[in-house]
Amino acid sequence: MAKEEIYSRKAPQAIGIYSQAIRVGQTIFISGQIPLDFATMKVVKGSLLEQIHIVFQNLASIMQESGGNLDHVVKLTVFLTDLDNFNLVNEVMAEHFKPPYPARAVVGVVALPKGVPIEIDAVACLAE
């Protein structure tokens, strides 16, 4: 099994000992993305809606670097510190994805890195 690191300059650098994404064959495994500005590496200030959009933009940048786009995403895991924001995630997802939507799990957590309210990781498949 050959693993290839995917790195996008238009997405935040890893803040730990992990890769932004790993490609194995036609499958892309994207590490959890939080609402960080890729240029400043600071948490984006603003509404939760704006922060969720930034997370999806970060995922899209990594997908672009891998040779794909968000249409190739087959699975998302969404981590929320407040499950009352579930509907807001659905609203933003509908702007970034079209049917058939990726499979998804939403997990309520006590805390996330840098005190952010949301983190999303993804699995994508580039094969048609």
N, C-alpha and C positions, 0 to 999 in steps of 0.2 A: 504494500500500500504506500503510494507516494503522496505525501502531504505538501501542499504549496501554500505559503503565506500570502494573503491578500492584504494590501495596504493602500489606503486612499489618503491623499493629502487633503482631501475635502471633507474628511470626517475626523473626529477627535482621535488623538493618539491614545493607545492603551494606557490606563493609569495604574497598571499592575503588570504582573508577569504573564501576559496572555497576548494573543494576536487579535487584531480587529476581526479577521476572518481567516478560515482555513478552507482550502479547496481539496477535496478528495474525489478524483474523477470528475463527474459533472455536478457533484453536490457541494454547495457552499454552506458553511456553518459560520454564522455571524455572531460574534460576542455581543452581550448586552450593551445596548446604547442608551445613554441618558441624555438629558437636554444640555449638552455641552456645546459651546461655540468652538468649532474646529480651529479657528485662528487664535483665539485667546485662551482656550482650554478652561474657560470659566463657565459656570452654570448660567444659562440664559435667564435673565430676569424678565419677568412678564407674566402673563396669565398662563394658567395650566394649558389652555388651548394652544397658545404659542409654543409652549414647551413640548407638547405632544407632536406638533408639526415638525419641530427641530429633530426630535427623535426619528421620525419617519424620513426626514431629509438625510440624516446621518446614515440610516439603513440604505437609502437609495444611492448615496454616494459610494458606499462600499459595494453595492450590487453593480453599479456602473463600472467600477474598477475591475470587477470580476468578469466583465463582459456581458452582464445581464442587466435586468431592471427589476422593479418590484413585482412585475407580472410573473417572475420566476419563483417568487417566494411561495413555499408550500406549507410552512408551519411558523407560527409566531407564538412566543410566550411573553405575556404582558405581566409585569409586576407592578402593583399599585399599593401605595401606602394608605389609600382611602378607596375602598371598593364603591363608594358612592359616585366615583368618577368614571365608572364603567360605561355609562351612556355617552360621555364626552369622548372616550376612546373610540366607541363605535362610530360617532359622528365624523371624527377625523379619519378613521380607517376608510370610511366610505368615499372620502375624497382622494385617497391614495391607491385604492384597489377597486377592481371590478370583478363581478362574478366570473368564474367560481372563486369565492374568497378563500384565502389560506385557512387551513385548520388552525385552531387557536386555543390556548389555555390562558386564563386570567387568574393570577395568584395574588391574594392579599398578603402583604408583608408588613412588618413593624417598621423597618427602615431600609433605605437604599444608600449607595455611595453618595457622598457629598450632600446628603440630606435632601435629595431630589424626590419628587412624588411618583416618578414613573421610570421604568427601565423595560426595554423590549429586546429580545434576541430573536434570531430568525434562522430558518433552514430553507435553502433554495435549491432548485434543480435546474440546470441549464439545458439538459437534454429535452428534446421535443417528443 
